[in-house]
Amino acid sequence: MKRLNTDPNIAEPDDFYADLIAAHNEKTDDESAAFNARLILILANHIGDREVFQEALSAAR
């Protein structure tokens, strides 16, 4: 059974964060929300496992 990895797993987390923030530059609040929704669906597809996705949803709550 796959499990959600919540251990630190990003080699350069500040760079990841900077990339995310930069992706929102010059977007309205609605555009940012739509971007986030698309990004979540892309990453959910990458995960590809509903149980792991449900764990991620619970962790985000």
C-alpha distance matrix in Angstrom:
0.0 3.8 6.4 10.0 12.3 15.4 17.1 20.2 19.4 22.6 25.4 28.1 27.1 30.7 31.0 27.9 29.5 32.8 31.5 30.0 33.3 35.3 33.5 34.9 38.5 41.2 38.9 39.9 37.7 36.9 36.2 33.9 32.0 31.7 30.6 27.8 26.7 26.7 24.9 22.1 21.7 21.8 19.1 16.9 17.5 16.6 13.1 12.8 9.8 11.3 8.9 9.1 12.7 13.3 12.3 14.8 17.3 17.3 17.7 20.6 22.3
3.8 0.0 3.8 6.9 9.0 12.4 14.2 17.0 15.9 19.0 21.9 24.5 23.5 27.1 27.2 24.1 25.8 29.1 27.7 26.3 29.6 31.6 29.9 31.4 34.9 37.6 35.5 36.7 34.5 33.9 33.0 30.6 28.9 28.7 27.4 24.6 23.7 23.7 21.5 18.9 18.9 18.7 15.7 14.0 14.8 13.5 10.0 10.5 7.9 9.9 7.9 6.6 10.2 11.6 10.4 12.1 15.0 15.4 15.3 17.9 20.1
6.4 3.8 0.0 3.8 6.2 9.1 11.2 14.3 14.0 17.2 20.3 22.7 21.3 24.8 25.5 22.4 23.6 27.2 26.2 24.6 27.7 30.0 28.6 29.8 33.2 36.1 34.0 35.0 32.7 32.4 31.8 29.0 27.4 27.6 26.3 23.2 22.7 23.1 20.8 18.0 18.6 18.8 15.4 13.9 15.6 14.3 10.6 12.0 9.4 10.6 7.9 5.7 9.3 10.2 7.8 9.6 12.8 12.6 12.1 15.0 17.2
10.0 6.9 3.8 0.0 3.8 6.1 9.0 11.7 11.5 14.4 17.8 19.9 18.1 21.5 22.2 19.0 20.1 23.6 22.8 21.1 24.1 26.5 25.2 26.3 29.7 32.6 30.6 31.6 29.3 29.2 28.5 25.7 24.1 24.7 23.2 20.0 19.8 20.4 17.9 15.1 16.4 16.6 13.0 12.0 14.3 12.9 9.4 11.8 9.9 10.7 8.6 5.3 7.8 9.1 6.3 6.7 10.3 10.5 9.2 11.8 14.4
12.3 9.0 6.2 3.8 0.0 3.8 5.6 8.2 8.0 11.3 14.5 16.8 15.3 18.9 19.7 16.9 18.2 21.8 21.2 20.0 22.9 25.3 24.4 25.8 29.0 32.2 30.5 31.9 29.7 30.0 29.1 26.0 25.0 25.7 23.8 20.7 21.2 21.6 18.5 16.4 18.1 17.6 13.9 13.8 16.1 13.9 11.0 14.0 12.8 14.2 12.4 8.9 10.9 12.6 9.6 9.1 12.8 13.0 10.8 13.0 16.0
15.4 12.4 9.1 6.1 3.8 0.0 3.8 6.5 7.9 10.8 14.0 15.8 13.7 17.0 18.5 15.9 16.5 20.2 20.3 18.9 21.4 24.1 23.7 24.6 27.7 30.9 29.4 30.6 28.3 29.0 28.3 25.0 24.0 25.3 23.4 20.1 21.0 21.9 18.8 16.7 19.0 18.9 15.1 15.4 18.2 16.2 13.6 16.8 15.6 16.3 14.4 11.0 12.4 13.4 10.0 9.0 12.3 12.0 8.9 11.1 14.0
17.1 14.2 11.2 9.0 5.6 3.8 0.0 3.8 6.0 9.3 11.9 14.0 12.6 16.0 17.7 15.7 16.7 20.2 20.6 19.8 22.2 24.8 24.7 26.0 28.8 32.2 31.1 32.5 30.5 31.4 30.6 27.1 26.6 27.9 25.7 22.5 23.9 24.5 21.1 19.4 21.9 21.2 17.5 18.2 20.7 18.2 16.0 19.3 18.3 19.5 17.6 14.2 15.8 17.1 13.7 12.7 16.1 15.7 12.5 14.4 17.4
20.2 17.0 14.3 11.7 8.2 6.5 3.8 0.0 3.8 6.1 8.4 10.3 9.0 12.5 14.2 12.6 13.8 17.0 17.7 17.3 19.6 22.0 22.4 23.8 26.3 29.8 29.1 30.8 29.1 30.3 29.2 25.7 25.7 27.0 24.5 21.6 23.5 23.9 20.2 19.2 21.9 20.9 17.3 18.9 21.2 18.5 16.9 20.5 20.2 21.6 20.2 16.6 17.6 19.3 16.3 14.5 17.7 17.8 14.3 15.5 18.7
19.4 15.9 14.0 11.5 8.0 7.9 6.0 3.8 0.0 3.8 6.5 9.1 8.7 12.5 13.1 11.3 13.4 16.4 16.3 16.4 19.2 21.0 21.1 23.1 25.5 29.1 28.4 30.4 29.0 30.0 28.4 25.1 25.3 26.1 23.3 20.8 22.5 22.3 18.6 18.0 20.3 18.8 15.3 17.2 18.9 15.9 14.8 18.4 18.6 20.6 19.7 15.9 17.0 19.3 16.7 14.7 18.2 18.9 15.8 16.7 20.3
22.6 19.0 17.2 14.4 11.3 10.8 9.3 6.1 3.8 0.0 3.8 5.6 5.4 9.2 9.4 7.9 10.4 13.0 12.9 13.5 16.2 17.8 18.2 20.4 22.5 26.2 25.8 28.1 27.0 28.2 26.4 23.1 23.8 24.7 21.6 19.4 21.6 21.3 17.5 17.6 20.1 18.2 15.1 17.7 19.4 16.3 16.0 19.8 20.6 22.5 22.1 18.3 18.7 21.2 19.0 16.4 19.5 20.7 17.5 17.6 21.3
25.4 21.9 20.3 17.8 14.5 14.0 11.9 8.4 6.5 3.8 0.0 3.8 6.2 9.1 9.0 9.0 11.8 13.5 13.8 15.3 17.6 18.7 19.6 22.0 23.7 27.4 27.5 30.1 29.4 30.8 28.7 25.5 26.6 27.4 24.1 22.3 24.7 24.1 20.3 20.9 23.3 21.1 18.2 21.1 22.4 19.1 19.2 22.8 23.8 26.0 25.6 21.8 22.3 24.9 22.6 20.2 23.3 24.4 21.2 21.3 24.9
28.1 24.5 22.7 19.9 16.8 15.8 14.0 10.3 9.1 5.6 3.8 0.0 3.8 5.6 5.5 6.6 8.9 10.2 11.0 12.8 14.7 15.6 17.0 19.4 20.6 24.4 24.8 27.5 26.9 28.6 26.6 23.3 24.8 25.9 22.5 20.9 23.8 23.3 19.6 20.5 23.3 21.2 18.7 21.8 23.3 20.4 20.8 24.5 25.7 27.5 27.3 23.6 23.5 26.1 24.0 21.1 23.8 25.1 21.7 21.2 24.7
27.1 23.5 21.3 18.1 15.3 13.7 12.6 9.0 8.7 5.4 6.2 3.8 0.0 3.8 5.4 5.0 6.2 8.5 9.8 10.6 12.3 14.1 15.4 17.2 18.8 22.5 22.7 25.0 24.0 25.8 24.1 20.7 21.9 23.3 20.2 18.2 21.2 21.2 17.5 18.1 21.2 19.7 17.0 19.9 22.0 19.4 19.5 23.3 24.2 25.6 25.4 21.6 21.3 23.5 21.4 18.4 20.7 22.0 18.6 17.8 21.2
30.7 27.1 24.8 21.5 18.9 17.0 16.0 12.5 12.5 9.2 9.1 5.6 3.8 0.0 3.8 5.5 5.1 6.1 8.6 9.9 10.5 12.1 14.2 15.7 16.7 20.4 21.0 23.4 22.8 25.0 23.3 19.9 21.6 23.3 20.2 18.6 21.9 22.0 18.6 19.7 22.9 21.5 19.3 22.3 24.4 22.1 22.5 26.2 27.4 28.5 28.5 24.8 24.1 26.2 24.3 21.0 23.0 24.3 20.9 19.6 22.8
31.0 27.2 25.5 22.2 19.7 18.5 17.7 14.2 13.1 9.4 9.0 5.5 5.4 3.8 0.0 3.8 5.4 4.9 6.1 8.6 9.8 10.3 12.2 14.5 15.3 19.1 19.9 22.7 22.6 24.5 22.2 19.1 21.2 22.3 18.9 17.9 21.2 20.6 17.2 18.9 21.8 19.9 18.1 21.5 23.1 20.7 21.7 25.3 26.9 28.4 28.7 25.1 24.2 26.8 25.2 21.9 23.8 25.6 22.6 21.1 24.5
27.9 24.1 22.4 19.0 16.9 15.9 15.7 12.6 11.3 7.9 9.0 6.6 5.0 5.5 3.8 0.0 3.8 5.5 5.1 6.3 8.7 9.9 10.7 13.0 14.7 18.5 18.5 21.2 20.7 22.2 20.0 16.8 18.5 19.4 16.0 14.7 17.8 17.3 13.7 15.2 18.1 16.3 14.4 17.7 19.4 17.2 18.1 21.7 23.3 24.6 25.1 21.6 20.5 23.1 21.8 18.3 20.3 22.3 19.4 17.9 21.4
29.5 25.8 23.6 20.1 18.2 16.5 16.7 13.8 13.4 10.4 11.8 8.9 6.2 5.1 5.4 3.8 0.0 3.8 5.4 5.1 6.2 8.5 9.9 11.1 12.8 16.5 16.6 18.8 18.1 20.1 18.3 14.9 16.6 18.2 15.1 13.6 17.0 17.2 14.0 15.3 18.6 17.5 15.6 18.7 20.9 19.2 19.9 23.4 24.7 25.5 25.9 22.5 21.1 23.2 21.9 18.3 19.7 21.5 18.6 16.6 19.8
32.8 29.1 27.2 23.6 21.8 20.2 20.2 17.0 16.4 13.0 13.5 10.2 8.5 6.1 4.9 5.5 3.8 0.0 3.8 5.4 5.1 6.0 8.5 10.1 10.7 14.5 15.3 18.0 18.0 20.2 18.1 15.0 17.5 18.9 15.6 14.9 18.6 18.4 15.5 17.5 20.6 19.2 17.9 21.3 23.1 21.4 22.6 26.0 27.7 28.6 29.3 25.9 24.3 26.6 25.5 21.8 23.1 25.1 22.3 20.1 23.1
31.5 27.7 26.2 22.8 21.2 20.3 20.6 17.7 16.3 12.9 13.8 11.0 9.8 8.6 6.1 5.1 5.4 3.8 0.0 3.8 5.5 5.1 6.2 8.9 10.1 13.8 14.2 17.3 17.5 19.1 16.5 13.7 16.2 16.9 13.3 13.1 16.5 15.7 12.8 15.3 17.9 16.1 15.3 18.9 20.3 18.7 20.3 23.5 25.6 26.7 27.8 24.5 22.7 25.4 24.7 21.0 22.3 24.7 22.3 20.1 23.3
30.0 26.3 24.6 21.1 20.0 18.9 19.8 17.3 16.4 13.5 15.3 12.8 10.6 9.9 8.6 6.3 5.1 5.4 3.8 0.0 3.8 5.4 5.2 6.8 9.2 12.8 12.3 14.9 14.5 16.0 13.8 10.6 12.7 13.8 10.4 9.6 13.2 13.0 10.2 12.3 15.4 14.2 13.4 16.7 18.5 17.4 18.8 21.8 23.7 24.3 25.5 22.3 20.3 22.6 22.1 18.4 19.2 21.7 19.5 17.0 20.0
33.3 29.6 27.7 24.1 22.9 21.4 22.2 19.6 19.2 16.2 17.6 14.7 12.3 10.5 9.8 8.7 6.2 5.1 5.5 3.8 0.0 3.8 5.4 5.3 6.7 10.4 10.6 13.0 12.9 15.1 13.2 10.1 12.7 14.4 11.5 11.1 14.9 15.2 12.9 15.1 18.2 17.5 16.9 19.9 21.9 21.1 22.3 25.3 27.1 27.4 28.4 25.4 23.2 25.2 24.7 20.9 21.3 23.6 21.4 18.5 21.1
35.3 31.6 30.0 26.5 25.3 24.1 24.8 22.0 21.0 17.8 18.7 15.6 14.1 12.1 10.3 9.9 8.5 6.0 5.1 5.4 3.8 0.0 3.8 5.3 5.2 8.9 10.0 13.2 14.1 16.0 13.4 11.1 14.3 15.2 12.1 12.8 16.4 15.9 13.9 16.7 19.3 18.1 18.1 21.4 22.8 21.9 23.7 26.6 28.7 29.4 30.7 27.7 25.4 27.8 27.5 23.7 24.2 26.8 24.7 21.9 24.6
33.5 29.9 28.6 25.2 24.4 23.7 24.7 22.4 21.1 18.2 19.6 17.0 15.4 14.2 12.2 10.7 9.9 8.5 6.2 5.2 5.4 3.8 0.0 3.8 5.7 8.7 8.5 11.8 12.6 13.7 10.7 8.7 11.7 12.0 8.6 9.8 13.2 12.3 10.7 13.8 16.1 14.9 15.4 18.6 19.8 19.3 21.4 23.9 26.2 26.8 28.5 25.7 23.2 25.6 25.8 22.0 22.3 25.2 23.6 20.7 23.4
34.9 31.4 29.8 26.3 25.8 24.6 26.0 23.8 23.1 20.4 22.0 19.4 17.2 15.7 14.5 13.0 11.1 10.1 8.9 6.8 5.3 5.3 3.8 0.0 3.8 6.4 5.5 8.4 9.1 10.7 8.3 5.9 9.4 10.5 8.0 9.1 12.5 12.7 11.6 14.3 16.8 16.5 17.0 19.8 21.4 21.4 23.1 25.5 27.5 27.6 29.2 26.6 23.8 25.8 26.1 22.3 22.0 24.8 23.3 20.0 22.2
38.5 34.9 33.2 29.7 29.0 27.7 28.8 26.3 25.5 22.5 23.7 20.6 18.8 16.7 15.3 14.7 12.8 10.7 10.1 9.2 6.7 5.2 5.7 3.8 0.0 3.8 5.5 8.7 10.5 12.6 10.2 8.8 12.5 13.5 11.3 12.8 16.2 16.1 15.2 18.1 20.4 19.9 20.5 23.4 24.9 24.7 26.6 29.0 31.2 31.3 32.9 30.3 27.6 29.6 29.7 25.9 25.8 28.4 26.7 23.5 25.6
41.2 37.6 36.1 32.6 32.2 30.9 32.2 29.8 29.1 26.2 27.4 24.4 22.5 20.4 19.1 18.5 16.5 14.5 13.8 12.8 10.4 8.9 8.7 6.4 3.8 0.0 3.8 6.7 9.6 11.5 9.2 9.2 12.9 13.6 12.2 14.4 17.2 17.2 17.1 20.0 22.0 21.7 22.9 25.5 26.8 27.0 29.0 31.2 33.4 33.3 35.2 32.8 29.8 31.7 32.2 28.4 27.8 30.6 29.3 25.8 27.6
38.9 35.5 34.0 30.6 30.5 29.4 31.1 29.1 28.4 25.8 27.5 24.8 22.7 21.0 19.9 18.5 16.6 15.3 14.2 12.3 10.6 10.0 8.5 5.5 5.5 3.8 0.0 3.8 6.5 7.8 5.5 5.8 9.3 10.0 9.1 11.4 13.9 14.2 14.6 17.2 19.1 19.3 20.6 22.9 24.3 25.0 26.8 28.7 30.8 30.5 32.4 30.3 27.1 28.8 29.6 26.0 25.0 27.9 26.9 23.4 25.0
39.9 36.7 35.0 31.6 31.9 30.6 32.5 30.8 30.4 28.1 30.1 27.5 25.0 23.4 22.7 21.2 18.8 18.0 17.3 14.9 13.0 13.2 11.8 8.4 8.7 6.7 3.8 0.0 3.8 5.4 5.0 6.1 8.5 9.8 10.3 12.2 14.2 15.3 16.2 18.2 20.0 20.9 22.2 24.0 25.7 26.7 28.3 30.0 31.8 31.0 32.9 31.0 27.7 28.9 29.9 26.4 25.0 27.6 27.0 23.3 24.3
37.7 34.5 32.7 29.3 29.7 28.3 30.5 29.1 29.0 27.0 29.4 26.9 24.0 22.8 22.6 20.7 18.1 18.0 17.5 14.5 12.9 14.1 12.6 9.1 10.5 9.6 6.5 3.8 0.0 3.8 5.5 5.1 6.2 8.6 9.8 10.5 12.3 14.3 15.2 16.4 18.5 19.9 20.9 22.3 24.4 25.6 26.7 28.4 29.8 28.7 30.4 28.7 25.3 26.1 27.1 23.7 22.0 24.4 24.0 20.2 20.9
36.9 33.9 32.4 29.2 30.0 29.0 31.4 30.3 30.0 28.2 30.8 28.6 25.8 25.0 24.5 22.2 20.1 20.2 19.1 16.0 15.1 16.0 13.7 10.7 12.6 11.5 7.8 5.4 3.8 0.0 3.8 5.4 5.1 6.2 8.5 9.8 10.6 12.4 14.2 15.3 16.8 18.5 20.0 21.0 22.8 24.4 25.7 27.0 28.5 27.3 29.3 27.9 24.3 25.2 26.7 23.5 21.5 24.3 24.3 20.6 21.3
36.2 33.0 31.8 28.5 29.1 28.3 30.6 29.2 28.4 26.4 28.7 26.6 24.1 23.3 22.2 20.0 18.3 18.1 16.5 13.8 13.2 13.4 10.7 8.3 10.2 9.2 5.5 5.0 5.5 3.8 0.0 3.8 5.4 5.1 6.0 8.6 9.8 10.5 12.1 14.1 15.4 16.4 18.2 19.8 21.2 22.5 24.2 25.6 27.6 26.8 29.0 27.4 23.9 25.4 26.7 23.4 22.0 25.0 24.8 21.2 22.5
33.9 30.6 29.0 25.7 26.0 25.0 27.1 25.7 25.1 23.1 25.5 23.3 20.7 19.9 19.1 16.8 14.9 15.0 13.7 10.6 10.1 11.1 8.7 5.9 8.8 9.2 5.8 6.1 5.1 5.4 3.8 0.0 3.8 5.4 5.0 6.1 8.6 9.9 10.3 12.1 14.3 15.2 16.2 18.0 19.9 20.8 22.2 24.0 25.8 25.1 27.0 25.0 21.7 23.2 24.1 20.6 19.4 22.3 21.7 18.1 19.6
32.0 28.9 27.4 24.1 25.0 24.0 26.6 25.7 25.3 23.8 26.6 24.8 21.9 21.6 21.2 18.5 16.6 17.5 16.2 12.7 12.7 14.3 11.7 9.4 12.5 12.9 9.3 8.5 6.2 5.1 5.4 3.8 0.0 3.8 5.4 5.1 6.2 8.7 9.8 10.5 12.5 14.3 15.3 16.3 18.5 19.9 20.9 22.4 23.8 22.7 24.5 23.0 19.5 20.5 21.8 18.5 16.8 19.7 19.6 16.0 17.1
31.7 28.7 27.6 24.7 25.7 25.3 27.9 27.0 26.1 24.7 27.4 25.9 23.3 23.3 22.3 19.4 18.2 18.9 16.9 13.8 14.4 15.2 12.0 10.5 13.5 13.6 10.0 9.8 8.6 6.2 5.1 5.4 3.8 0.0 3.8 5.4 5.1 6.3 8.6 9.9 10.8 12.4 14.3 15.3 16.7 18.5 20.0 21.1 22.9 22.0 24.3 22.9 19.4 20.8 22.5 19.4 17.8 21.1 21.3 18.0 19.3
30.6 27.4 26.3 23.2 23.8 23.4 25.7 24.5 23.3 21.6 24.1 22.5 20.2 20.2 18.9 16.0 15.1 15.6 13.3 10.4 11.5 12.1 8.6 8.0 11.3 12.2 9.1 10.3 9.8 8.5 6.0 5.0 5.4 3.8 0.0 3.8 5.4 5.2 6.1 8.6 10.0 10.6 12.2 14.1 15.4 16.5 18.3 19.9 22.0 21.7 23.9 22.0 18.7 20.7 22.0 18.6 17.8 21.2 20.8 17.6 19.6
27.8 24.6 23.2 20.0 20.7 20.1 22.5 21.6 20.8 19.4 22.3 20.9 18.2 18.6 17.9 14.7 13.6 14.9 13.1 9.6 11.1 12.8 9.8 9.1 12.8 14.4 11.4 12.2 10.5 9.8 8.6 6.1 5.1 5.4 3.8 0.0 3.8 5.5 5.0 6.1 8.6 9.8 10.4 12.0 14.1 15.1 16.2 18.1 19.7 19.2 21.0 19.0 15.7 17.5 18.6 15.1 14.2 17.5 17.0 13.8 15.9
26.7 23.7 22.7 19.8 21.2 21.0 23.9 23.5 22.5 21.6 24.7 23.8 21.2 21.9 21.2 17.8 17.0 18.6 16.5 13.2 14.9 16.4 13.2 12.5 16.2 17.2 13.9 14.2 12.3 10.6 9.8 8.6 6.2 5.1 5.4 3.8 0.0 3.8 5.5 5.2 6.3 8.7 10.0 10.4 12.4 14.3 15.3 16.4 18.0 17.0 19.3 17.9 14.3 15.9 17.7 14.6 13.2 16.8 17.1 14.1 15.8
26.7 23.7 23.1 20.4 21.6 21.9 24.5 23.9 22.3 21.3 24.1 23.3 21.2 22.0 20.6 17.3 17.2 18.4 15.7 13.0 15.2 15.9 12.3 12.7 16.1 17.2 14.2 15.3 14.3 12.4 10.5 9.9 8.7 6.3 5.2 5.5 3.8 0.0 3.8 5.5 5.2 6.2 8.7 9.8 10.7 12.4 14.3 15.2 17.6 17.3 20.0 18.4 15.1 17.4 19.2 16.1 15.5 19.2 19.3 16.7 18.9
24.9 21.5 20.8 17.9 18.5 18.8 21.1 20.2 18.6 17.5 20.3 19.6 17.5 18.6 17.2 13.7 14.0 15.5 12.8 10.2 12.9 13.9 10.7 11.6 15.2 17.1 14.6 16.2 15.2 14.2 12.1 10.3 9.8 8.6 6.1 5.0 5.5 3.8 0.0 3.8 5.5 5.1 6.1 8.4 9.8 10.5 12.3 14.1 16.4 16.6 18.8 16.7 13.7 16.4 17.5 14.1 14.2 17.8 17.3 14.9 17.6
22.1 18.9 18.0 15.1 16.4 16.7 19.4 19.2 18.0 17.6 20.9 20.5 18.1 19.7 18.9 15.2 15.3 17.5 15.3 12.3 15.1 16.7 13.8 14.3 18.1 20.0 17.2 18.2 16.4 15.3 14.1 12.1 10.5 9.9 8.6 6.1 5.2 5.5 3.8 0.0 3.8 5.5 5.2 5.9 8.5 9.7 10.4 12.1 13.7 13.4 15.4 13.5 10.2 12.6 14.0 10.8 10.6 14.3 14.2 12.0 14.5
21.7 18.9 18.6 16.4 18.1 19.0 21.9 21.9 20.3 20.1 23.3 23.3 21.2 22.9 21.8 18.1 18.6 20.6 17.9 15.4 18.2 19.3 16.1 16.8 20.4 22.0 19.1 20.0 18.5 16.8 15.4 14.3 12.5 10.8 10.0 8.6 6.3 5.2 5.5 3.8 0.0 3.8 5.5 4.9 6.1 8.6 9.8 10.3 12.5 12.2 15.0 13.7 10.4 13.0 15.1 12.6 12.3 16.1 16.6 14.8 17.1
21.8 18.7 18.8 16.6 17.6 18.9 21.2 20.9 18.8 18.2 21.1 21.2 19.7 21.5 19.9 16.3 17.5 19.2 16.1 14.2 17.5 18.1 14.9 16.5 19.9 21.7 19.3 20.9 19.9 18.5 16.4 15.2 14.3 12.4 10.6 9.8 8.7 6.2 5.1 5.5 3.8 0.0 3.8 5.5 5.2 6.3 8.8 9.9 12.8 13.6 16.4 14.5 11.9 15.2 16.7 14.0 14.6 18.3 18.3 16.7 19.5
19.1 15.7 15.4 13.0 13.9 15.1 17.5 17.3 15.3 15.1 18.2 18.7 17.0 19.3 18.1 14.4 15.6 17.9 15.3 13.4 16.9 18.1 15.4 17.0 20.5 22.9 20.6 22.2 20.9 20.0 18.2 16.2 15.3 14.3 12.2 10.4 10.0 8.7 6.1 5.2 5.5 3.8 0.0 3.8 5.3 4.9 6.2 8.5 10.9 12.0 14.1 11.6 9.4 12.9 13.8 11.0 12.3 15.8 15.2 14.2 17.3
16.9 14.0 13.9 12.0 13.8 15.4 18.2 18.9 17.2 17.7 21.1 21.8 19.9 22.3 21.5 17.7 18.7 21.3 18.9 16.7 19.9 21.4 18.6 19.8 23.4 25.5 22.9 24.0 22.3 21.0 19.8 18.0 16.3 15.3 14.1 12.0 10.4 9.8 8.4 5.9 4.9 5.5 3.8 0.0 3.8 5.3 5.0 6.2 8.0 8.5 11.0 9.2 6.5 9.9 11.6 9.5 10.4 13.8 14.2 13.5 16.1
17.5 14.8 15.6 14.3 16.1 18.2 20.7 21.2 18.9 19.4 22.4 23.3 22.0 24.4 23.1 19.4 20.9 23.1 20.3 18.5 21.9 22.8 19.8 21.4 24.9 26.8 24.3 25.7 24.4 22.8 21.2 19.9 18.5 16.7 15.4 14.1 12.4 10.7 9.8 8.5 6.1 5.2 5.3 3.8 0.0 3.8 5.4 4.9 8.2 9.5 12.6 11.3 9.4 12.8 14.6 13.0 14.0 17.4 17.8 17.3 19.9
16.6 13.5 14.3 12.9 13.9 16.2 18.2 18.5 15.9 16.3 19.1 20.4 19.4 22.1 20.7 17.2 19.2 21.4 18.7 17.4 21.1 21.9 19.3 21.4 24.7 27.0 25.0 26.7 25.6 24.4 22.5 20.8 19.9 18.5 16.5 15.1 14.3 12.4 10.5 9.7 8.6 6.3 4.9 5.3 3.8 0.0 3.8 5.3 8.6 11.0 13.3 11.1 10.1 13.9 14.8 13.0 14.9 18.0 17.7 17.5 20.6
13.1 10.0 10.6 9.4 11.0 13.6 16.0 16.9 14.8 16.0 19.2 20.8 19.5 22.5 21.7 18.1 19.9 22.6 20.3 18.8 22.3 23.7 21.4 23.1 26.6 29.0 26.8 28.3 26.7 25.7 24.2 22.2 20.9 20.0 18.3 16.2 15.3 14.3 12.3 10.4 9.8 8.8 6.2 5.0 5.4 3.8 0.0 3.8 5.6 8.1 9.8 7.3 7.0 10.8 11.4 10.1 12.4 15.1 15.0 15.4 18.4
12.8 10.5 12.0 11.8 14.0 16.8 19.3 20.5 18.4 19.8 22.8 24.5 23.3 26.2 25.3 21.7 23.4 26.0 23.5 21.8 25.3 26.6 23.9 25.5 29.0 31.2 28.7 30.0 28.4 27.0 25.6 24.0 22.4 21.1 19.9 18.1 16.4 15.2 14.1 12.1 10.3 9.9 8.5 6.2 4.9 5.3 3.8 0.0 3.8 6.6 9.2 8.2 7.9 11.2 12.7 12.2 13.9 16.6 17.2 17.7 20.2
9.8 7.9 9.4 9.9 12.8 15.6 18.3 20.2 18.6 20.6 23.8 25.7 24.2 27.4 26.9 23.3 24.7 27.7 25.6 23.7 27.1 28.7 26.2 27.5 31.2 33.4 30.8 31.8 29.8 28.5 27.6 25.8 23.8 22.9 22.0 19.7 18.0 17.6 16.4 13.7 12.5 12.8 10.9 8.0 8.2 8.6 5.6 3.8 0.0 3.8 5.6 5.4 6.2 8.7 10.1 10.7 12.4 14.4 15.4 16.6 18.7
11.3 9.9 10.6 10.7 14.2 16.3 19.5 21.6 20.6 22.5 26.0 27.5 25.6 28.5 28.4 24.6 25.5 28.6 26.7 24.3 27.4 29.4 26.8 27.6 31.3 33.3 30.5 31.0 28.7 27.3 26.8 25.1 22.7 22.0 21.7 19.2 17.0 17.3 16.6 13.4 12.2 13.6 12.0 8.5 9.5 11.0 8.1 6.6 3.8 0.0 3.8 5.5 4.9 6.0 8.6 9.7 10.3 12.2 14.1 15.1 16.6
8.9 7.9 7.9 8.6 12.4 14.4 17.6 20.2 19.7 22.1 25.6 27.3 25.4 28.5 28.7 25.1 25.9 29.3 27.8 25.5 28.4 30.7 28.5 29.2 32.9 35.2 32.4 32.9 30.4 29.3 29.0 27.0 24.5 24.3 23.9 21.0 19.3 20.0 18.8 15.4 15.0 16.4 14.1 11.0 12.6 13.3 9.8 9.2 5.6 3.8 0.0 3.8 5.4 5.0 6.3 8.7 9.8 10.6 12.3 14.3 15.6
9.1 6.6 5.7 5.3 8.9 11.0 14.2 16.6 15.9 18.3 21.8 23.6 21.6 24.8 25.1 21.6 22.5 25.9 24.5 22.3 25.4 27.7 25.7 26.6 30.3 32.8 30.3 31.0 28.7 27.9 27.4 25.0 23.0 22.9 22.0 19.0 17.9 18.4 16.7 13.5 13.7 14.5 11.6 9.2 11.3 11.1 7.3 8.2 5.4 5.5 3.8 0.0 3.8 5.4 5.0 6.3 8.7 9.9 10.5 12.4 14.5
12.7 10.2 9.3 7.8 10.9 12.4 15.8 17.6 17.0 18.7 22.3 23.5 21.3 24.1 24.2 20.5 21.1 24.3 22.7 20.3 23.2 25.4 23.2 23.8 27.6 29.8 27.1 27.7 25.3 24.3 23.9 21.7 19.5 19.4 18.7 15.7 14.3 15.1 13.7 10.2 10.4 11.9 9.4 6.5 9.4 10.1 7.0 7.9 6.2 4.9 5.4 3.8 0.0 3.8 5.3 5.0 6.2 8.7 9.7 10.5 12.6
13.3 11.6 10.2 9.1 12.6 13.4 17.1 19.3 19.3 21.2 24.9 26.1 23.5 26.2 26.8 23.1 23.2 26.6 25.4 22.6 25.2 27.8 25.6 25.8 29.6 31.7 28.8 28.9 26.1 25.2 25.4 23.2 20.5 20.8 20.7 17.5 15.9 17.4 16.4 12.6 13.0 15.2 12.9 9.9 12.8 13.9 10.8 11.2 8.7 6.0 5.0 5.4 3.8 0.0 3.8 5.3 5.0 6.2 8.6 9.8 10.8
12.3 10.4 7.8 6.3 9.6 10.0 13.7 16.3 16.7 19.0 22.6 24.0 21.4 24.3 25.2 21.8 21.9 25.5 24.7 22.1 24.7 27.5 25.8 26.1 29.7 32.2 29.6 29.9 27.1 26.7 26.7 24.1 21.8 22.5 22.0 18.6 17.7 19.2 17.5 14.0 15.1 16.7 13.8 11.6 14.6 14.8 11.4 12.7 10.1 8.6 6.3 5.0 5.3 3.8 0.0 3.8 5.4 5.1 6.1 8.6 10.0
14.8 12.1 9.6 6.7 9.1 9.0 12.7 14.5 14.7 16.4 20.2 21.1 18.4 21.0 21.9 18.3 18.3 21.8 21.0 18.4 20.9 23.7 22.0 22.3 25.9 28.4 26.0 26.4 23.7 23.5 23.4 20.6 18.5 19.4 18.6 15.1 14.6 16.1 14.1 10.8 12.6 14.0 11.0 9.5 13.0 13.0 10.1 12.2 10.7 9.7 8.7 6.3 5.0 5.3 3.8 0.0 3.8 5.4 5.0 6.1 8.7
17.3 15.0 12.8 10.3 12.8 12.3 16.1 17.7 18.2 19.5 23.3 23.8 20.7 23.0 23.8 20.3 19.7 23.1 22.3 19.2 21.3 24.2 22.3 22.0 25.8 27.8 25.0 25.0 22.0 21.5 22.0 19.4 16.8 17.8 17.8 14.2 13.2 15.5 14.2 10.6 12.3 14.6 12.3 10.4 14.0 14.9 12.4 13.9 12.4 10.3 9.8 8.7 6.2 5.0 5.4 3.8 0.0 3.8 5.5 5.2 6.4
17.3 15.4 12.6 10.5 13.0 12.0 15.7 17.8 18.9 20.7 24.4 25.1 22.0 24.3 25.6 22.3 21.5 25.1 24.7 21.7 23.6 26.8 25.2 24.8 28.4 30.6 27.9 27.6 24.4 24.3 25.0 22.3 19.7 21.1 21.2 17.5 16.8 19.2 17.8 14.3 16.1 18.3 15.8 13.8 17.4 18.0 15.1 16.6 14.4 12.2 10.6 9.9 8.7 6.2 5.1 5.4 3.8 0.0 3.8 5.4 5.2
17.7 15.3 12.1 9.2 10.8 8.9 12.5 14.3 15.8 17.5 21.2 21.7 18.6 20.9 22.6 19.4 18.6 22.3 22.3 19.5 21.4 24.7 23.6 23.3 26.7 29.3 26.9 27.0 24.0 24.3 24.8 21.7 19.6 21.3 20.8 17.0 17.1 19.3 17.3 14.2 16.6 18.3 15.2 14.2 17.8 17.7 15.0 17.2 15.4 14.1 12.3 10.5 9.7 8.6 6.1 5.0 5.5 3.8 0.0 3.8 5.5
20.6 17.9 15.0 11.8 13.0 11.1 14.4 15.5 16.7 17.6 21.3 21.2 17.8 19.6 21.1 17.9 16.6 20.1 20.1 17.0 18.5 21.9 20.7 20.0 23.5 25.8 23.4 23.3 20.2 20.6 21.2 18.1 16.0 18.0 17.6 13.8 14.1 16.7 14.9 12.0 14.8 16.7 14.2 13.5 17.3 17.5 15.4 17.7 16.6 15.1 14.3 12.4 10.5 9.8 8.6 6.1 5.2 5.4 3.8 0.0 3.8
22.3 20.1 17.2 14.4 16.0 14.0 17.4 18.7 20.3 21.3 24.9 24.7 21.2 22.8 24.5 21.4 19.8 23.1 23.3 20.0 21.1 24.6 23.4 22.2 25.6 27.6 25.0 24.3 20.9 21.3 22.5 19.6 17.1 19.3 19.6 15.9 15.8 18.9 17.6 14.5 17.1 19.5 17.3 16.1 19.9 20.6 18.4 20.2 18.7 16.6 15.6 14.5 12.6 10.8 10.0 8.7 6.4 5.2 5.5 3.8 0.0
